[in-house]
Amino acid sequence: MAQLQCTAYMDVDLSTSLDHIDNLVHPILTGVSDIAIGSRLMKSSATTRSFKREFISRTYNALLHMYSGAQFSDAQCGFKAIRANTFHALVPQLYDNEWFFDTEMLLLAQYRGYRLTQVPVHWVEDQSSSVHITDTILKDLKGMHRMRRTRKKYTCDRTYLPHLKQQVDALETQRDSSLRGSLVPIALLA
């Protein structure tokens, strides 16, 4: 069996305790998940931060859930790990190269059906860390709007699926028995 490879990253200010690194990479290295993220918003997380940053984070994640359909609790926690092959599959489709990139990566992974694990973390705000709030909010809202459009590309019309299955089944019965179960060229389904 091939060994799974994992890429992990975290914020440079080390707000997330490194005590959680094993919990972060374990679901990936054991094949349970494709992506693992630290979450400051899980009940068992221990977070120390200002009211302002808490409010902004919770508002951001609530908007992300309502507007973009996020099914994870904390997109902005800078403590993430991803299977190397999953990362390489997603990177060419990422548009953002600023603060929104990891939210975009998580949403795209979710829309494509990758498995995600959330890990509670101990997180302490670095008082010297700063973000240009207004600029970041505007860029994040644009990113959420873009991802809402992207989500529609991955949302199947469920009424079409039975028809597609019938086409695949018909093609399978026509194929040489040694080739049955192999990939069906999409062009033949049109």
HELIX and SHEET records of a PDB file:
HELIX    1   1 LEU A   18  HIS A   20  5                                   3    
HELIX    2   2 ILE A   21  LEU A   29  1                                   9    
HELIX    3   3 PHE A   51  SER A   68  1                                  18    
HELIX    4   4 ALA A   84  LEU A   90  1                                   7    
HELIX    5   5 VAL A   91  GLN A   93  5                                   3    
HELIX    6   6 PHE A  101  TYR A  111  1                                  11    
HELIX    7   7 ILE A  133  TYR A  154  1                                  22    
HELIX    8   8 LEU A  161  GLN A  174  1                                  14    
HELIX    9   9 ILE A  186  LEU A  189  5                                   4    
SHEET    1   A 4 CYS A   6  MET A  10  0                                        
SHEET    2   A 4 PHE A  79  ARG A  83 -1                                        
SHEET    3   A 4 ILE A  35  SER A  39 -1                                        
SHEET    4   A 4 LEU A 116  PRO A 120  1                                        
SHEET    1   B 2 ALA A  46  THR A  48  0                                        
SHEET    2   B 2 HIS A 122  VAL A 124  1                                        
END                                                                             
